Amino acid sequence: MKDIDIMAHMQTAQPPKAAQAGITEWRRIVAELDWDRLPQLLAENVTYRSPADYEPYQGKETMAAILRVVFGIMEDFTYLRHFSSGTGYVLEFSTRVGDARLSGADFVEFDDDGKITDFMVMMRPADAVQILSSQAATRMAAD
């Protein structure tokens, strides 16, 4: 691909005000672990893409339940930096599960009302993701 073609595909725009309000609310929910308020921030048909599964999950109740469990397992979760595009944000984070350190990024897309429509999580290293996934599956099966 030519350099000029690469530049044509780069997005550097600031998201709309509704998305800016949405990401502010998302960060508040995470900071306060206020999972009861999360469904109000999610579009009905939100897509959640887990680092542990190839197939995405659909629906706000499913996503809220998964994140409640996952954040109950992770410790020392911290957002490090964020990047924006015309429709959403990428939030880099670090966390740990027991002694396993993880780093990753949340890719968050919003609709015109500031509701999350697509949320993809990417994490590394793979062995730590497997530990987190296994613990989350065990906790969700117990509920």
C-alpha positions in Angstrom: 0.0 0.0 0.0 1.3 3.4 -0.9 1.9 6.0 1.9 -0.8 8.2 0.5 -3.3 5.3 0.7 -2.4 4.7 4.4 -3.0 8.3 5.2 -6.4 8.3 3.6 -7.6 5.5 6.0 -6.4 7.2 9.2 -9.0 8.7 11.5 -8.1 11.5 13.8 -11.4 13.3 14.3 -12.8 14.1 17.7 -15.9 12.1 18.4 -19.3 13.9 18.6 -20.4 15.4 22.0 -22.7 12.4 22.7 -19.7 10.0 22.4 -17.6 12.2 24.6 -20.3 12.1 27.2 -20.6 8.4 26.8 -16.9 7.7 27.3 -16.9 10.0 30.4 -19.8 7.9 31.8 -18.0 4.7 30.9 -14.9 5.8 32.8 -17.0 6.8 35.8 -18.7 3.4 35.8 -15.4 1.6 35.7 -13.8 3.8 38.4 -16.8 3.4 40.8 -17.6 -0.2 39.7 -21.2 1.0 39.2 -22.4 -1.9 37.1 -26.0 -1.3 37.8 -25.8 1.9 35.6 -24.0 0.2 32.7 -27.2 -1.0 30.9 -28.3 2.6 30.5 -25.1 3.4 28.6 -25.5 0.4 26.2 -27.5 0.3 23.0 -30.0 -2.6 23.0 -28.2 -4.5 20.4 -24.6 -3.8 21.6 -21.9 -6.2 20.4 -19.3 -7.3 23.0 -16.1 -8.9 21.6 -14.2 -10.8 24.3 -10.5 -11.5 24.0 -11.3 -15.1 25.0 -13.9 -15.9 22.3 -14.0 -15.4 18.6 -17.8 -15.1 18.3 -19.2 -11.8 19.7 -21.8 -11.6 22.4 -25.0 -9.6 21.7 -27.2 -7.5 23.9 -26.8 -5.2 26.8 -27.8 -7.5 29.6 -25.2 -10.1 28.4 -22.4 -7.5 28.2 -23.3 -6.0 31.6 -23.2 -9.5 33.2 -19.9 -10.4 31.7 -18.2 -7.2 32.7 -19.5 -7.3 36.2 -17.9 -10.7 36.6 -14.6 -9.8 34.8 -14.1 -6.6 36.8 -14.8 -8.6 40.0 -11.7 -10.8 39.1 -9.3 -8.1 37.8 -7.3 -6.1 40.3 -5.5 -2.8 39.9 -7.3 -1.9 36.7 -6.0 1.3 35.3 -6.6 3.2 32.1 -3.2 4.5 30.8 -4.1 6.6 27.7 -6.8 7.0 25.2 -7.1 7.7 21.5 -10.2 9.0 19.6 -11.7 8.7 16.2 -14.8 10.1 14.6 -17.0 7.5 16.2 -15.3 6.3 19.4 -12.2 5.6 21.5 -9.4 3.2 22.1 -8.5 3.0 25.8 -5.2 1.3 26.8 -5.2 -0.4 30.2 -3.2 -2.5 32.6 -4.5 -4.9 35.2 -3.7 -8.1 36.9 -5.4 -11.4 37.9 -3.5 -12.7 40.9 0.1 -12.6 40.0 -0.6 -12.5 36.2 -0.2 -9.0 34.7 -2.2 -8.1 31.7 -2.2 -5.2 29.3 -4.8 -4.4 26.7 -7.1 -2.0 24.9 -10.8 -1.4 24.8 -12.2 -0.3 21.4 -15.5 1.5 22.1 -17.9 2.7 19.4 -20.9 5.0 20.1 -24.2 5.8 18.3 -25.6 9.3 17.9 -27.2 9.1 21.3 -23.9 8.4 23.1 -24.8 4.7 23.7 -22.1 2.0 23.2 -22.8 0.0 20.1 -19.6 -2.1 19.8 -17.1 -2.9 22.5 -14.0 -5.0 21.7 -11.4 -6.0 24.2 -7.9 -7.1 23.2 -5.5 -8.3 25.9 -2.1 -10.0 26.3 -0.3 -12.2 27.2 -2.4 -15.2 26.2 -1.7 -17.3 29.3 -3.0 -14.5 31.5 -6.1 -14.1 29.3 -6.7 -17.8 29.7 -6.5 -17.5 33.5 -9.0 -14.6 33.5 -11.3 -16.4 31.1 -11.3 -19.6 33.1 -12.1 -17.8 36.4 -14.9 -15.8 34.7 -16.5 -18.9 33.2 -16.4 -20.6 36.6 -18.0 -17.6 38.3 -20.7 -17.2 35.6 -21.6 -20.9 35.8 -22.1 -20.6 39.5 -24.6 -17.7 39.2 
